[in-house]
Amino acid sequence: MVEQEIERKIEDFRSLGIPKYIPREGRLQLVDNMVSTVIGARRVGKSFRVLQAADEMIRLQVIKSIDQVCLMDFDNPVLSNMKAPDLPLIQNTFLKLNPEFELNTPLLFILDEIHNVPGWEEYVIDLSRNPNWKVIVTGSSSKLLKYDIATELRGKAISSTVYPLSFVEFLKFREFRYKTSSTKGQAEARRMFDEYLKWGAYPAIANLEEYTKEALLREYFDTMILKDIIQRYDVSKPQQCIHLYNYLLSNISKAHTLQSAFKYLKQSGFSTSRDAVRGYINWAKDSWLLFVVPIYSNSLKEQERNYRKIYAIDWALANKNSLIWDGSYSRALENIVFIHIYSRWHRIHYYLTRKKRQEVDFIAVDSNGHPVMALQVCLDISQEDTVKRELEAIVTTSKYFGIKENFIVTYNQEKEFHEQGISVKAIPAWKWMLSACYI
């Protein structure tokens, strides 16, 4: 039965061909004799991104045609039940259907969600040992990241991450054809940004009829929770797990502690423990539902003593699945900015000034561990008190660390500030995300 399913998948892929796609940003890491892992949350476009890579390889004649691509999707009732010793059936069946292929024939193997099969690591390593074969593994578990990868794959795999649509990509999906240097172009860009802010960055959402968007965002949440957390980790108390995630999604961009989450579940009538809550949060992080951002400090003890900040993979997913939402987009704006800089820097922290404990929303840290960008997010800076508070924190931080790039990202206000020898640029989020430095 398994071999028949593999044959069916091979034939179906060849018959259907590579679907039309809108090219995504960034390059996938493809290295000879190494497994390429492509990771990210469910429904962010990983499958289309690897098919884009396959199409590019065909156009560059790295491989000659789609016949040299073997695509297997393990989010499948038959293939997901395979055992590790059975996995060689994939290339054996593929080669049997293509007797003209030799071991020196360039081939591309795309194995989608193969981490659902226990012990898959040795198989993909063995497959990648053929210098003529490329192996791409996709998955929705952050354990496929280079710093969290299984021991067996250390030094034998290289990771690429796919995120929800950047604003640049969102405009491509919406076929935006204006020049943002023109008044008309800027007005259209702001209109598009309003939509992006309201409905998020999932590729399927971009061109969907509005009346179905909220239903799809709820479906995405339910599927992530069920498949990527409850089933994957065999959660024994799914209701309290789901209740906690609804609560955390209601608190994106806010301070979070393990104790506050534990206390919330207890007050909601659930019998739980701090270890259980820690597990739920770690599973949400592993499945790309949530990100937990620590304070910037060289001391691990100080990081542990202070609160963390919670962000979601998609701000609209958070808003539409929250227990409480006031209709304001101020925290969604902060979440947008977080995803944008995290996809480019990876080491992101918030910061508290030493004397007054004023918060700076984000500090980007370079590969040497040094802060290189400080950023505040503020929906509206028209009030003098608001500007004073945001500026004081960022100027103090910038002076202390010697940071050159300092921003206040707003909804639609722009201004230059110069305080104590420090320059801070207030800039609308849509313009900041379209500027050449951040694309």
N, C-alpha and C positions, 0 to 999 in steps of 0.2 A: 504493500500500500504506500509506503514512504517513497519508494523508487518511482511509482506511478505519479505521485504528487510532484516529485522533482521534475519528471519529464513534462508534466502538464505546465508547471511554472515556466520552464525553459521555452516551450512552444508558445505559450501565451505571450510571453515577453517579446519574442520575435515577431509574432503576428501583429501585436499592437504597436510595437516600435517605441522609440523615446517620445513621450508626450511633449507638446509645446510647453515652453517654460519661459519665464522672464528671468534673465540672468541675475544672480545674486552677487553681492560684493565679496571681495576677498578670494584668496587662493586656498585650495585644499593642499595639505602637506602630503605629497606623494614621494616616497623615497624608496629606491631599489632595495629589495630584500628586507623590507620592514612592513609591518602591518599598519595601514592608515586607519585610525579610528576617527569617525565623524560623529560628534555627540551634540546633544541639545535637548530641550524639552520636546515633548510630544507635540506634533502639529506645527512646528516652526519651519518645516520645509527641508528636513535632512534628506529625504528620499529624492526630492527634486534636485537638491544641490549635488548629490552624487551622480544623478543622471546627467546633469549639466557637465560634470567632470568627464563622464563617459563620452558624451557628445563631442566635447572638446578634444578628447584623445582620438576619436574617429576622424575629426576634421584635420587634425595634425598628423594623421596616419601613424600614430603610435600603435593603434590597432586598426585593422582594415575595415571592419564593419561591425554591426550590432551582433552578428553571429558569434563574435569572439567575446561577448559579454555574457557572463552567467550571473543572473540576479536571483537571489533567494530571500524571501521574506519570512522570518521566523515568528512574526506576529500572526501565526497561522495555526489552526487547531491540530494539524497533522505534524508540521515541521517543528513546532514548539515542544512536542512530546518526544523528539528524537533524543537518543543517548549519545554521549561523546564518541563511543566506538563506531557509531553509525554514520558520522559526519562525512567520512571519505566517500560515501555514496554520491555526494554532490559532484565532485570532479569526475568520479568514475562514470556516472550517468551522463554527464556533460560530454566527456570524451567519447563515450560509446555512441552518442547521437551524432558525433562529429568525427568520424574515423580519419578524416584528412588532417586533423590537428595532431601535431607532434609535441613532445615535451619542450621543444624550443620555439613553439608557436606563441607569440604574444597573446596573452589572455587577461581579461579583467574579471575578477570575482567580487561581486557586491553582496555582502551578507548583512541583511537588515535585521536588527534586533536579535542577533545570534547569542547575545549574552543570556537569553532566556534558556539556553541549553547548558546545564552544568558541565564544566570541564571543557568548554569550547576553546580555551586559550591555546592548548597544545596543537589543536587542529589548524587554527589559522596561522600559527607560527610555521608549522610544517608546510602549509600551502605556500607561504611567502618565501620559502627557501629556494623555490625555482626562480632564477633571476629573470625569466621571461614573463612571469606572472605578477600582476598587481592585485593586491588584496585590500579591499575597503570594507571596514566593519562600521555599521552605524548603530547607535543606541541612545536610549533616553536615561541612562544612568551616568552620573558624574564619575563613577568609579572607572570609567574608560578614559578619564583625563590622565595626562602623563604623571601628575603628582599623586594620583590616587589609584593608579592602575594595578592590576593583579601582579604579583611577584613574577609569574611566569612570563609576562609580557615586558618586564622592565628591560629597557635597552633594545627592544625588538619592535616597538610600536611608536608611532608619532601621532599626536592628536590635533584635530581641527574642531572648532566649535561653531555651530550654527545657532544664531539668535533670531528672535522675531525680527520683522522688518525694521531696518533703520528708517529714519524719515526720508532719506534719499531714495531708498528702495521703495518705500510706500508711494512716493511720487511717481516712480517708474511704473508701479502696478496700476496707478490711477491715470497713467498716460499723460502726465503733466508736461506741457510743452511751452511753458512761458519762460521768459527770461526774468529772473528775480531782480535784475537791475532796473526793470521798468515798474512804474506805479501799478499797472494792471497785474504784472507778474507777482509783485509783493502781496497784493490783495488776494490773489488766488492761492498763493503759498500759505497765507494766514488762514484762509478758508479750509484748505487741506489739513493744516495743522489742527484746527478745531475738531475735525473729524478723527484725526489720529489720536488726539487727546481723549476724545469721547469713547472711541470704539477699539482702540488698541492696535496692535501690530501683527496679529496673526495673518499670514498670507491669504487664507481663505476668506477672512473677514473683509479685506480691502474692497472687493467689488461685489459684495453680497447686498441683497435688498435689506434695508434697515430693519424691517419688521422681523427678520429671522436672525439678526446678529446676536441679540441677547440670548436667545434659545441655544445658539451654537456655543456661545461662551459658557453657558451652564453645562452643556454636554461635554465640552472639553474638560471642564473641572471634574465632572463626575468620572470621566474616563481616566484621567490622570490619577485620581484618588484610587479608583478600583484596580486598574491594571498595574500602575507604577508603584503603588504603595501597599494597598490592602492585600492584593494577590501576591505581589513580589515578596513581601515581608511576612506574609501569613499573619496579619494583624488579628489578635484575638478579641479586641474590643473596638470594632470599626466605628461605632457610633460616637464614642468619645474622641476618637482620632479625627473624624470628619468635623465634629463640633469645634475642636481646637483649630483646625485649618480655617474654618469660617471666621473664627474670632481673629486669627492672625491676619487674614486678608482684610479684615476691618481696620487693621492697625498698620497698614503699610506706611513707611516713612516715619513711624513713631518709635520711641524707645521701647525696648523689650528686654525682659529678664526671664530666666527660667522660672523663678519664683512667681512672677506675675502670671505666667501661663498656667502654672500648677494651681495657683490660688483661684484663677478663673474657673478651671474645670471642677475644682472642689465646690466652689460656690454654685456651680451649675448642677450639682447633685451627682457628679461622677465619682466613683471610687477609683483613685489612681495613685501614682507615685511620681516623684521627681524623675526617677530613672525612666519611667514610661514616657513622660512628657519629653525628656531629652531624646528618647528614641524617635518619637513622632516628628520632632523638629529635624533631626538628622535625616530621616527618611524623606522629608519634604525637600531638604537641601539636595540630597542625592538625586532626586527625581526632577530637579530644576523647577519645582513649584515656587520655592522661596529662596531668598538669599539673606544671610545674616552678616551684618557689617559691624566689625569691632572698632573701638577707638584706636587712633594711631598712638602707639607707644612702643618703645624698645623693650618694655617689661611685660612679660606674659602675665605676671601677677596683676599688673594694672589693667590689662585687657580683661582679665577674668573678673576683677572687682567692678568694672563699669558696665553699664547697660550696652546692649547691641541694638542695632536698628534693622528693621525688617523691610525687605522689598520683595515684590512678586515678579515672576517672569514676564507678566503682562498686566499693566495697570487696569485695563478694562475687565480682564478676567477677575481681578481682585474686587473691583467695584461691584460687578454684577453677581458675585458670589459671597459678598460680605453680609454679616448679620445686621450691621448698621452702616449706613452711608448717608451723609448729609447732603449729597448732591454737589459738593464742592470739588473742584479739580486741582486744588493746591497740592495735595499729597500725590495725586496722579502725576502732576508735572515733575515733582521730585523723583518719582519712580522712573519716569521717562529718562531724566537726566542720568540717573544711576545706571540704567541698562546701557545707555549710550556710552558712558565713559568706561563701564566695566568691560564692555566688549572690546575695548581698545587698550586698557591698562591692566586689568585683572587685579592689581593690588590697590584696592580702594578702601579708605577708612573715613570715619568722621573724626572730628577733633574738638577737644575742650580746652580753651585757653587756660593758662596756669593760674592766674590770679582770680579772674571773675567767673571762670568755668562757663564761658560763652561758647555756644556750639557753632562750629563750621561744618556745613552739611557734608562736604566731601573733600578729601585730600587724595590726589593721585600720587602714587609712589613709584619711582623708577626701579630698575633692576638692581641698583646699589642700595636700595632701601631709603632713598632720600626723597622727601616731598618735593614735587616739581609743579604741582598745580593745586590751587585752592579755589573752591567754588561754593557759593551760596545759591540756593534756589528760592525765589520769592515771586509769587504770582503778581503782586502789585507793590511798587515802590513809590507810590504817590504820597504816602504819609511820611512826614519828616522823622517821626519816632522810629518807624520801620527801617528807613534808610540808615539812621544813626546806629541802630542795633546790628544790622547786617554788616555795615562797614567796619564798625569797631572790632568785631570778632575776626573778620577776614584780614584787616590791616595788622592787627596784633599778631596773628598767626603767620602772615607773610613776612613780617619783620623778623620774627623769631627764627624761621627756617630759611630765610633768604629766597623765598618763592618769587619767580618772575611773572608767572601767568596767574592772574586773579580775576575771577568772574562773578558777577551776580546774574544768574539766568532768570529772566522774567517771562511773563506771558507775552507782553507786546510793548515793552518800554526799553529805551536805549539811552545811555548816558555814560560819560566818562567821569571818574572820580580820581582825585589826587589827594591823598592824605598821608602826612608824615613821610613823604618821599616814596610812597607806594601808589602805583596806578592800579585801579580796579575798573573793569569794563562791565557795565550793565548792558545786557544784550538779550533780545527776544529769543526764546528757545528755538523757534523755527529757523531763525537766521544763524544762530550758533551751530546748529546741527547741519546746516548747509555750507558753512564756511569751509574753505579748503583745508584748514588745519585739522579738522575733525572728521572729514569724510574718509 
